Amino acid sequence: MARRCDLTGVGPATGHNVSHANNKTKRRFLPNLCNVTLHSDKFGQGFKFKIAASTLRTVDHMGGLDVFLAKADDDQLSPNALKLKRKLAKAS
């Protein structure tokens, strides 16, 4: 399963573990993914997503799922989120 946020596309980053002796070994920084149900005001129902904790704060700050999807780039959204965005645009 891909460790990727459904709404922002945030995925694993790479870097180094650095020892006291300054030895560097490769490592991955995985995003803090949470399984959440976000409520849509327009449809009056919840939708399940696997999103990063930082994305959850962003959705809350922007005023909800509907507003976030309206402003989101299509290339970052998962197929499920993109389908919901198109349904929202059609309902408007």
Disulfide bonds with the S-S distance in Angstrom:
none
